[in-house]
Amino acid sequence: MLAAAAWPGDVVEPMSKLRKLTFDHMAIAKRVAAHVTTVWEIDLTRIARVRSAIRAEFESASGQKLTYLPFISRAVVDALGEFKNLNASVGDNELIVH
């Protein structure tokens, strides 16, 4: 496996022994175990109401259609701000938080 490299601005944290053992075990499991897909059902009723309320104004101002993607992107950005390790890579013996 090719180790990730840190870029300017990334935070490099040495991995604890437990985290390294967990990573090694998960990497082996990925190679030998069957893969599983998880599907989450999300209620976007409130987002649909907000989108309907501002859709015409947005489309006349920008000339673009207002899809659900900006709402989902905002939620992902907020989540990554709160849970920074979700946007990380594994180096040789370190965790690189981007």
N, C-alpha and C positions, 0 to 999 in steps of 0.2 A: 504494500500500500504506500502511495506517495504521501509524504507528510506535508501538511499545509505550511505556508510561509506567512509570517506577519507582514502587514502593510503599514505604512505610516499612519499613526493614529490608533492602531489596534492596541489592546491591552493584553500582554502575555502573562499568564499565571502558571506557575509550576503546578503540575497535577499531584494531588496527594496519592499515597499508595493505593488507597481504596478506590479513588476515581480511575487510576490507571488500570487496576485489576478489572474494574467494571467495564471500562472501554475495551480492553483486550477480550474479555468474555463476550461482550456484545458483538464485536467484530467477527469472532469465530462463529457465534450463533447465526449471524447474518449469512455466512457462507454455507452453513450446513442445515439450517432450519428452513421450513417452508415460510414464505412471506405472507403477510396478512394485510388486508386493506381495512381501514376503519372509516366509517361514514358517520358524520354527525349531521343531524337534522337541526336546522336553525330557523327560528321564527323571525322573519323579517317584516312582520306586519307594521311595526312602528316606523321602520325605515321606508317602507312603501308609502306610508302616509306623508312623511316628510318629503320624499321624492315627488309625490304627486302635487304637493303644495307649492314647491319651488321649481318644478320642471319647466313650465312655460316661460317663466322669467329667465331661467338659466339658458334655455335654448335660444331665446330671442337675443340675449346679451352676448352669448358665445358662438352661436351658430352650430353648436355641437349638441348631440343628444345626451341627456343625463341618464347614465346607466347606474347599476348598483356598484360597479367597481370602485368609484371614489369612496363610497361608504365603507366597503370592505377593506380597501387600502388603508383608510384612516384607522380602522380598528386594529389592523395588523401592526401599523407603525406604533400605535399606543401600547400594544401588548409587548412589542420588542423593546420599547423604552422601559417597561416595567420588569420584563424578564430577559435581561441582556444575554444570558447564556444560551438562549434559543438561537441567537445569531452568532455562533462560535464555530471554530474548527479545532481539530486536534493536531498538534505538532508532534514532535518526537516524544517528549515527556511533558507537554505543556498544553494548556487550553488557550486558544487565541480568540479573544472576544472582539468581534468587529464592531 
